[in-house]
Amino acid sequence: MAQDKRNPSFLHALVGLGVVAIALGLAFGAVSIPSAAGYAGVGPNFLPWLVSGALFLCGGFMLYEARTGGFRHMEEGPPGDQAYWPGFVWMSAGLLANAALLTTIGFIFSCALCFVLAARGMRNAEGQATDGLRTWVQDGVTGLLIAAPVYWMFTKFLAINLPGLTQSGWL
């Protein structure tokens, strides 16, 4: 199957294959999660299996569309329109920092850091100025105001353990 890599249907098929691969990876990980039924008969492996199945269906549909020419009616982007890679790097750095620091600095601060880096990537992609301390502080406070109530909701009301910074359960 030696096709030109600039062929849109070939690239669309690659994206579909990538989604199917991610679904299979999630399914592989879900196998190791215990299936003992919990609240309302749903075990902790229910959601990973549900997401894996949905991704597998979406990836299969994308492959079907790519192979049957279903994306041929897709609108072309403006000439010279390119992906904004620095924004992608900022957002990826946020996700990776969140995963790496979650158990070290706790849920609230790692999620706030993820928000700050992702917001910077989005602001840069839109052409907004991100110079100065004001933007960093504003995004940091916003990230904390989003992450803290989520953490408290999960730990205090739903009794789900999330990594915290202190043993008190409030940070």
Contact map, one row per residue, 1 for C-alpha under 8 A:
111000000000000000000000000000000000000000000000000000000000000000000000000000000000000000000000000000000000000000000000000000000000000000000000000000000000000000000000000
111100000000000000000000000000000000000000000000000000000000000000000000000000000000000000000000000000000000000000000000000000000000000000000000000000000000000000000000000
111110100100000000000000000000000000000000000000000000000000000000000000000000000000000000000000000000000000000000000000000000000000000000000000000000000000000000000000000
011111100100000000000000000000000000000000000000000000000000000000000000000000000000000000000000000000000000000000000000000000000000000000000000000000000000000000000000000
001111110110000000000000000000000000000000000000000000000000000000000000000000000000000000000000000000000000000000000000000000000000000000000000000000000000000000000000000
000111110110000000000000000000000000000000000000000000000000000000000000000000000000000000000000000000000000000000000000000000000000000000000000000000000000000000000000000
001111111110000000000000000000000000000000000000000000000000000000000000000000000000000000000000000000000000000000000000000000000000000000000000000000000000000000000000000
000011111111000000000000000000000000000000000000000000000000000000000000000000000000000000000000000000000000000000000000000000000000000000000000000000000000000000000000000
000000111111100000000000000000000000000000000000000000000000000001101010000000000000000000000000000000000000000000000000000000000000000000000000000000000000000000000000000
001111111111110000000000000000000000000000000000000000000000000001000000000000000000000000000000000000000000000000000000000000000000000000000000000000000000000000000000000
000011111111111000000000000000000000000000000000000000000000000000000000000000000000000000000000000000000000000000000000000000000000000000000000000000000000000000000000000
000000011111111100000000000000000000000000000000000000000000011001000000000000000000000000000000000000000000000000000000000000000000000000000000000000000000000000000000000
000000001111111110000000000000000000000000000000000000000000011001100000000000000000000000000000000000000000000000000000000000000000000000000000000000000000000000000000000
000000000111111111000000000000000000000000000000000000000000000000000000000000000000000000000000000000000000000000000000000000000000000000000000000000000000000000000000000
000000000011111111100000000000000000000000000000000000000010010000000000000000000000000000000000000000000000000000000000000000000000000000000000000000000000000000000000000
000000000001111111110000000000000000000000000000000000000111111000000000000000000000000000000000000000000000000000000000000000000000000000000000000000000000000000000000000
000000000000111111111000000000000000000000000000000000000011001000000000000000000000000000000000000000000000000000000000000000000000000000000000000000000000000000000000000
000000000000011111111100000000000000000000000000000000000010000000000000000000000000000000000000000000000000000000000000000000000000000000000000000000000000000000000000000
000000000000001111111110000000000000000000000000000000110110000000000000000000000000000000000000000000000000000000000000000000000000000000000000000000000000000000000000000
000000000000000111111111000000000000000000000000000000110111000000000000000000000000000000000000000000000000000000000000000000000000000000000000000000000000000000000000000
000000000000000011111111100000000000000000000000000000000000000000000000000000000000000000000000000000000000000000000000000000000000000000000000000000000000000000000000000
000000000000000001111111110000000000000000000000000100100000000000000000000000000000000000000000000000000000000000000000000000000000000000000000000000000000000000000000000
000000000000000000111111111000000000000000000000001110110000000000000000000000000000000000000000000000000000000000000000000000000000000000000000000000000000000000000000000
000000000000000000011111111100000000000000000000000100010000000000000000000000000000000000000000000000000000000000000000000000000000000000000000000000000000000000000000000
000000000000000000001111111110000000000000000000000000000000000000000000000000000000000000000000000000000000000000000000000000000000000000000000000000000000000000000000000
000000000000000000000111111111000000000000000001101100000000000000000000000000000000000000000000000000000000000000000000000000000000000000000000000000000000000000000000000
000000000000000000000011111111100000000000000001100100000000000000000000000000000000000000000000000000000000000000000000000000000000000000000000000000000000000000000000000
000000000000000000000001111111110000000000000000000000000000000000000000000000000000000000000000000000000000000000000000000000000000000000000000000000000000000000000000000
000000000000000000000000111111111000000000000000000000000000000000000000000000000000000000000000000000000000000000000000000000000000000000000000000000000000000000000000000
000000000000000000000000011111111000000000001001100000000000000000000000000000000000000000000000000000000000000000000000000000000000000000000000000000000000000000000000000
000000000000000000000000001111111100000000001000000000000000000000000000000000000000000000000000000000000000000000000000000000000000000000000000000000000000000000000000000
000000000000000000000000000111111100000000000000000000000000000000000000000000000000000000000000000000000000000000000000000000000000000000000000000000000000000000000000000
000000000000000000000000000011111110000000011000000000000000000000000000000000000000000000000000000000000000000000000000000000000000000000000000000000000000000000000000000
000000000000000000000000000000111111000000111000000000000000000000000000000000000000000000000000000000000000000000000000000000000000000000000000000000000000000000000000000
000000000000000000000000000000001111100000111100000000000000000000000000000000000000000000000000000000000000000000000000000000000000000000000000000000000000000000000000000
000000000000000000000000000000000111110001110000000000000000000000000000000000000000000000000000000000000000000000000000000000000000000000000000000000000000000000000000000
000000000000000000000000000000000011111111110000000000000000000000000000000000000000000000000000000000000000000000000000000000000000000000000000000000000000000000000000000
000000000000000000000000000000000001111111110000000000000000000000000000000000000000000000000000000000000000000000000000000000000000000000000000000000000000000000000000000
000000000000000000000000000000000000111111100000000000000000000000000000000000000000000000000000000000000000000000000000000000000000000000000000000000000000000000000000000
000000000000000000000000000000000000111111000000000000000000000000000000000000000000000000000000000000000000000000000000000000000000000000000000000000000000000000000000000
000000000000000000000000000000000000111111100000000000000000000000000000000000000000000000000000000000000000000000000000000000000000000000000000000000000000000000000000000
000000000000000000000000000000000001111111110100000000000000000000000000000000000000000000000000000000000000000000000000000000000000000000000000000000000000000000000000000
000000000000000000000000000000000111111011111100000000000000000000000000000000000000000000000000000000000000000000000000000000000000000000000000000000000000000000000000000
000000000000000000000000000000001111110001111110000000000000000000000000000000000000000000000000000000000000000000000000000000000000000000000000000000000000000000000000000
000000000000000000000000000001101110000000111111100000000000000000000000000000000000000000000000000000000000000000000000000000000000000000000000000000000000000000000000000
000000000000000000000000000000000010000001111111110000000000000000000000000000000000000000000000000000000000000000000000000000000000000000000000000000000000000000000000000
000000000000000000000000000000000000000000011111111000000000000000000000000000000000000000000000000000000000000000000000000000000000000000000000000000000000000000000000000
000000000000000000000000011001000000000000001111111100000000000000000000000000000000000000000000000000000000000000000000000000000000000000000000000000000000000000000000000
000000000000000000000000011001000000000000001111111110000000000000000000000000000000000000000000000000000000000000000000000000000000000000000000000000000000000000000000000
000000000000000000000000000000000000000000000111111111000000000000000000000000000000000000000000000000000000000000000000000000000000000000000000000000000000000000000000000
000000000000000000000010010000000000000000000011111111100000000000000000000000000000000000000000000000000000000000000000000000000000000000000000000000000000000000000000000
000000000000000000000111011000000000000000000001111111110000000000000000000000000000000000000000000000000000000000000000000000000000000000000000000000000000000000000000000
000000000000000000000010000000000000000000000000111111111000000000000000000000000000000000000000000000000000000000000000000000000000000000000000000000000000000000000000000
000000000000000000000000000000000000000000000000011111111100000000000000000000000000000000000000000000000000000000000000000000000000000000000000000000000000000000000000000
000000000000000000110110000000000000000000000000001111111110000000000000000000000000000000000000000000000000000000000000000000000000000000000000000000000000000000000000000
000000000000000000110011000000000000000000000000000111111111000000000000000000000000000000000000000000000000000000000000000000000000000000000000000000000000000000000000000
000000000000000000000000000000000000000000000000000011111111100000000000000000000000000000000000000000000000000000000000000000000000000000000000000000000000000000000000000
000000000000000100110000000000000000000000000000000001111111110000000000000000000000000000000000000000000000000000000000000000000000000000000000000000000000000000000000000
000000000000001111110000000000000000000000000000000000111111111000000000000000000000000000000000000000000000000000000000000000000000000000000000000000000000000000000000000
000000000000000110010000000000000000000000000000000000011111111100000000000000000000000000000000000000000000000000000000000000000000000000000000000000000000000000000000000
000000000000000100000000000000000000000000000000000000001111111110000000000000000000000000000000000000000000000000000000000000000000000000000000000000000000000000000000000
000000000001101100000000000000000000000000000000000000000111111111000000000000000000000000000000000000000000000000000000000000000000000000000000000000000000000000000000000
000000000001100110000000000000000000000000000000000000000011111111100000000000000000000000000000000000000000000000000000000000000000000000000000000000000000000000000000000
000000000000000000000000000000000000000000000000000000000001111111110100000000000000000000000000000000000000000000000000000000000000000000000000000000000000000000000000000
000000000000000000000000000000000000000000000000000000000000111111111110000000000000000000000000000000000000000000000000000000000000000000000000000000000000000000000000000
000000001101100000000000000000000000000000000000000000000000011111111110000000000000000000000000000000000000000000000000000000000000000000000000000000000000000000000000000
000000001000100000000000000000000000000000000000000000000000001111111100000000000000000000000000000000000000000000000000000000000000000000000000000000000000000000000000000
000000000000000000000000000000000000000000000000000000000000000111111100000000000000000000000000000000000000000000000000000000000000000000000000000000000000000000000000000
000000001000000000000000000000000000000000000000000000000000000011111111000000000000000000000000000000000000000000000000000000000000000000000000000000000000000000000000000
000000000000000000000000000000000000000000000000000000000000000111111111100000000000000000000000000000000000000000000000000000000000000000000000000000000000000000000000000
000000001000000000000000000000000000000000000000000000000000000011001111110000000000000000000000000000000000000000000000000000000000000000000000000000000000000000000000000
000000000000000000000000000000000000000000000000000000000000000000001111110000000000000000000000000000000000000000000000000000000000000000000000000000000000000000000000000
000000000000000000000000000000000000000000000000000000000000000000000111111000000000000000000000000000000000000000000000000000000000000000000000000000000000000000000000000
000000000000000000000000000000000000000000000000000000000000000000000011111100000000000000000000000000000000000000000000000000000000000000000000000000000000000000000000000
000000000000000000000000000000000000000000000000000000000000000000000000111110000000000000000000000000000000000000000000000000000000000000000000000000000000000000000000000
000000000000000000000000000000000000000000000000000000000000000000000000011111000000000000000000000000000000000000000000000000000000000000000000000000000000000000000000000
000000000000000000000000000000000000000000000000000000000000000000000000001111101000000000000000000000000000000000000000000000000000000000000000000000000000000000000000000
000000000000000000000000000000000000000000000000000000000000000000000000000111111000000000000000000000000000000000000000000000000000000000000000000000000000000000000000000
000000000000000000000000000000000000000000000000000000000000000000000000000011111000000000000000000000000000000000000000000000000000000000000000000000000000000000000000000
000000000000000000000000000000000000000000000000000000000000000000000000000001111100000000000000000000000000000000000000000000000000000000000000000000000000000000000000000
000000000000000000000000000000000000000000000000000000000000000000000000000011111110000000000000000000000000000000000000000000000000000000000000000000000000000000000000000
000000000000000000000000000000000000000000000000000000000000000000000000000000011111000000000000000000000000000000000000000000000000000000000000000000000000000000000000000
000000000000000000000000000000000000000000000000000000000000000000000000000000001111100000000000000000000000000000000000000000000000000000000000000000000000000000000000000
000000000000000000000000000000000000000000000000000000000000000000000000000000000111111100000000000000000000000000000000000010000000000000000000000000000000000000000000000
000000000000000000000000000000000000000000000000000000000000000000000000000000000011111110000000000000000000000000000000000000000000000000000000000000000000000000000000000
000000000000000000000000000000000000000000000000000000000000000000000000000000000001111111000000000000000000000000000000100110000000000000000000000000000000000000000000000
000000000000000000000000000000000000000000000000000000000000000000000000000000000001111111100000000000000000000000000101110110000000000000000000000000000000000000000000000
000000000000000000000000000000000000000000000000000000000000000000000000000000000001111111110000000000000000000000000000100000000000000000000000000000000000000000000000000
000000000000000000000000000000000000000000000000000000000000000000000000000000000000111111111000000000000000000000000000100000000000000000000000000000000000000000000000000
000000000000000000000000000000000000000000000000000000000000000000000000000000000000011111111100000000000000000000001101100000000000000000000000000000000000000000000000000
000000000000000000000000000000000000000000000000000000000000000000000000000000000000001111111110000000000000000001001111110000000000000000000000000000000000000000000000000
000000000000000000000000000000000000000000000000000000000000000000000000000000000000000111111111000000000000000000000100000000000000000000000000000000000000000000000000000
000000000000000000000000000000000000000000000000000000000000000000000000000000000000000011111111100000000000000001001000000000000000000000000000000000000000000000000000000
000000000000000000000000000000000000000000000000000000000000000000000000000000000000000001111111110000000000000011111100000000000000000000000000000000000000000000000000000
000000000000000000000000000000000000000000000000000000000000000000000000000000000000000000111111111000000000000001000000000000000000000000000000000000000000000000000000000
000000000000000000000000000000000000000000000000000000000000000000000000000000000000000000011111111100000000000000000000000000000000000000000000000000000000000000000000000
000000000000000000000000000000000000000000000000000000000000000000000000000000000000000000001111111110000000010011000000000000000000000000000000000000000000000000000000000
000000000000000000000000000000000000000000000000000000000000000000000000000000000000000000000111111111000000011011000000000000000000000000000000000000000000000000000000000
000000000000000000000000000000000000000000000000000000000000000000000000000000000000000000000011111111000000010000000000000000000000000000000000000000000000000000000000000
000000000000000000000000000000000000000000000000000000000000000000000000000000000000000000000001111111110000000000000000000000000000000000000000000000000000000000000000000
000000000000000000000000000000000000000000000000000000000000000000000000000000000000000000000000111111111100010000000000000000000000000000000000000000000000000000000000000
000000000000000000000000000000000000000000000000000000000000000000000000000000000000000000000000011111111110011000000000000000000000000000000000000000000000000000100000000
000000000000000000000000000000000000000000000000000000000000000000000000000000000000000000000000000111111110000000000000000000000000000000000000000000000000000000110000000
000000000000000000000000000000000000000000000000000000000000000000000000000000000000000000000000000111111100000000000000000000000000000000000000000000000000000000001000000
000000000000000000000000000000000000000000000000000000000000000000000000000000000000000000000000000011111110110000000000000000000000000000000000000000000000000000011000000
000000000000000000000000000000000000000000000000000000000000000000000000000000000000000000000000000011111111110000000000000000000000000000000000000000000000000001111000001
000000000000000000000000000000000000000000000000000000000000000000000000000000000000000000000000000001101111111000000000000000000000000000000000001000100000000001111000000
000000000000000000000000000000000000000000000000000000000000000000000000000000000000000000000000000000000111111100000000000000000000000000000001001100100000000000010000001
000000000000000000000000000000000000000000000000000000000000000000000000000000000000000000000000000000001111111110000000000000000000000000000001001000000000000000000000000
000000000000000000000000000000000000000000000000000000000000000000000000000000000000000000000000111011001111111111000000000000000000000000000000000000000000000000000000000
000000000000000000000000000000000000000000000000000000000000000000000000000000000000000000000000010001000011111111100000000000000000000000000011001000000000000000000000000
000000000000000000000000000000000000000000000000000000000000000000000000000000000000000000000000000000000001111111110000000000000000000000011111011000000000000000000000000
000000000000000000000000000000000000000000000000000000000000000000000000000000000000000000000100110000000000111111111000000000000000000000010010000000000000000000000000000
000000000000000000000000000000000000000000000000000000000000000000000000000000000000000000101110110000000000011111111100000000000000000000000000000000000000000000000000000
000000000000000000000000000000000000000000000000000000000000000000000000000000000000000000000100000000000000001111111110000000000000000000110010000000000000000000000000000
000000000000000000000000000000000000000000000000000000000000000000000000000000000000000000000100000000000000000111111111000000000000000100110010000000000000000000000000000
000000000000000000000000000000000000000000000000000000000000000000000000000000000000000001101100000000000000000011111111100000000000000000000000000000000000000000000000000
000000000000000000000000000000000000000000000000000000000000000000000000000000000000001001110100000000000000000001111111110000000000000000000000000000000000000000000000000
000000000000000000000000000000000000000000000000000000000000000000000000000000000000000000100000000000000000000000111111111000000000000000100000000000000000000000000000000
000000000000000000000000000000000000000000000000000000000000000000000000000000000000001001100000000000000000000000011111111100000100000000000000000000000000000000000000000
000000000000000000000000000000000000000000000000000000000000000000000000000000000000011111100000000000000000000000001111111110000000000000000000000000000000000000000000000
000000000000000000000000000000000000000000000000000000000000000000000000000000000000001000100000000000000000000000000111111111000000000000000000000000000000000000000000000
000000000000000000000000000000000000000000000000000000000000000000000000000000000000000000000000000000000000000000000011111111111100000000000000000000000000000000000000000
000000000000000000000000000000000000000000000000000000000000000000000000000000000000011000000000000000000000000000000001111111111100000000000000000000000000000000000000000
000000000000000000000000000000000000000000000000000000000000000000000000000000000001011000000000000000000000000000000000111111110000000000000000000000000000000000000000000
000000000000000000000000000000000000000000000000000000000000000000000000000000000000000000000000000000000000000000000000011111110000000000000000000000000000000000000000000
000000000000000000000000000000000000000000000000000000000000000000000000000000000000000000000000000000000000000000000000001111111000000000000000000000000000000000000000000
000000000000000000000000000000000000000000000000000000000000000000000000000000000000000000000000000000000000000000000000001111111100000000000000000000000000000000000000000
000000000000000000000000000000000000000000000000000000000000000000000000000000000000000000000000000000000000000000000000001100111110000000000000000000000000000000000000000
000000000000000000000000000000000000000000000000000000000000000000000000000000000000000000000000000000000000000000000001001100011111001100000000000000000000000000000000000
000000000000000000000000000000000000000000000000000000000000000000000000000000000000000000000000000000000000000000000000000000001111101000000000000000000000000000000000000
000000000000000000000000000000000000000000000000000000000000000000000000000000000000000000000000000000000000000000000000000000000111111100000000000000000000000000000000000
000000000000000000000000000000000000000000000000000000000000000000000000000000000000000000000000000000000000000000000000000000000011111110000000000000000000000000000000000
000000000000000000000000000000000000000000000000000000000000000000000000000000000000000000000000000000000000000000000000000000000001111111000000000000000000000000000000000
000000000000000000000000000000000000000000000000000000000000000000000000000000000000000000000000000000000000000000000000000000000111111111100000000000000000000000000000000
000000000000000000000000000000000000000000000000000000000000000000000000000000000000000000000000000000000000000000010000000000000101111111110000000000000000000000000000000
000000000000000000000000000000000000000000000000000000000000000000000000000000000000000000000000000000000000000000000000000000000000111111111000000000000000000000000000000
000000000000000000000000000000000000000000000000000000000000000000000000000000000000000000000000000000000000000000000000000000000000011111111100000000000000000000000000000
000000000000000000000000000000000000000000000000000000000000000000000000000000000000000000000000000000000000000000110010000000000000001111111110000000000000000000000000000
000000000000000000000000000000000000000000000000000000000000000000000000000000000000000000000000000000000000000110110000000000000000000111111111000000000000000000000000000
000000000000000000000000000000000000000000000000000000000000000000000000000000000000000000000000000000000000000100000000000000000000000011111111100000000000000000000000000
000000000000000000000000000000000000000000000000000000000000000000000000000000000000000000000000000000000000000100000000000000000000000001111111110000000000000000000000000
000000000000000000000000000000000000000000000000000000000000000000000000000000000000000000000000000000000000001110110000000000000000000000111111111000000000000000000000000
000000000000000000000000000000000000000000000000000000000000000000000000000000000000000000000000000000000001101100000000000000000000000000011111111100000000000000000000000
000000000000000000000000000000000000000000000000000000000000000000000000000000000000000000000000000000000000000000000000000000000000000000001111111110000000000000000000000
000000000000000000000000000000000000000000000000000000000000000000000000000000000000000000000000000000000000000100000000000000000000000000000111111111000000000000000000000
000000000000000000000000000000000000000000000000000000000000000000000000000000000000000000000000000000000011101100000000000000000000000000000011111111100000000000000000000
000000000000000000000000000000000000000000000000000000000000000000000000000000000000000000000000000000000001000000000000000000000000000000000001111111110000000000000000001
000000000000000000000000000000000000000000000000000000000000000000000000000000000000000000000000000000000000000000000000000000000000000000000000111111111000000000000000000
000000000000000000000000000000000000000000000000000000000000000000000000000000000000000000000000000000000000000000000000000000000000000000000000011111111100000000000000000
000000000000000000000000000000000000000000000000000000000000000000000000000000000000000000000000000000000011000000000000000000000000000000000000001111111110000001000000000
000000000000000000000000000000000000000000000000000000000000000000000000000000000000000000000000000000000000000000000000000000000000000000000000000111111111100000000000010
000000000000000000000000000000000000000000000000000000000000000000000000000000000000000000000000000000000000000000000000000000000000000000000000000011111111110000000000000
000000000000000000000000000000000000000000000000000000000000000000000000000000000000000000000000000000000000000000000000000000000000000000000000000001111111111111000000000
000000000000000000000000000000000000000000000000000000000000000000000000000000000000000000000000000000000000000000000000000000000000000000000000000000111111111111000000100
000000000000000000000000000000000000000000000000000000000000000000000000000000000000000000000000000000000000000000000000000000000000000000000000000000011111111100000000000
000000000000000000000000000000000000000000000000000000000000000000000000000000000000000000000000000000000000000000000000000000000000000000000000000000011111111000000000000
000000000000000000000000000000000000000000000000000000000000000000000000000000000000000000000000000000000000000000000000000000000000000000000000000000001111111100000000000
000000000000000000000000000000000000000000000000000000000000000000000000000000000000000000000000000000000000000000000000000000000000000000000000000000000111111110000000000
000000000000000000000000000000000000000000000000000000000000000000000000000000000000000000000000000000000000000000000000000000000000000000000000000000000111011111000000000
000000000000000000000000000000000000000000000000000000000000000000000000000000000000000000000000000000000000000000000000000000000000000000000000000000000110001111100000000
000000000000000000000000000000000000000000000000000000000000000000000000000000000000000000000000000000000110000000000000000000000000000000000000000000100110000111110000000
000000000000000000000000000000000000000000000000000000000000000000000000000000000000000000000000000001100110000000000000000000000000000000000000000000000000000011111000000
000000000000000000000000000000000000000000000000000000000000000000000000000000000000000000000000000000101111000000000000000000000000000000000000000000000000000001111110111
000000000000000000000000000000000000000000000000000000000000000000000000000000000000000000000000000000011110000000000000000000000000000000000000000000000000000000111110001
000000000000000000000000000000000000000000000000000000000000000000000000000000000000000000000000000000000000000000000000000000000000000000000000000000000000000000011111111
000000000000000000000000000000000000000000000000000000000000000000000000000000000000000000000000000000000000000000000000000000000000000000000000000000000000000000011111100
000000000000000000000000000000000000000000000000000000000000000000000000000000000000000000000000000000000000000000000000000000000000000000000000000000000000000000000111111
000000000000000000000000000000000000000000000000000000000000000000000000000000000000000000000000000000000000000000000000000000000000000000000000000000000010000000010111111
000000000000000000000000000000000000000000000000000000000000000000000000000000000000000000000000000000000000000000000000000000000000000000000000000000010000000000010101111
000000000000000000000000000000000000000000000000000000000000000000000000000000000000000000000000000000000101000000000000000000000000000000000000000100000000000000011101111
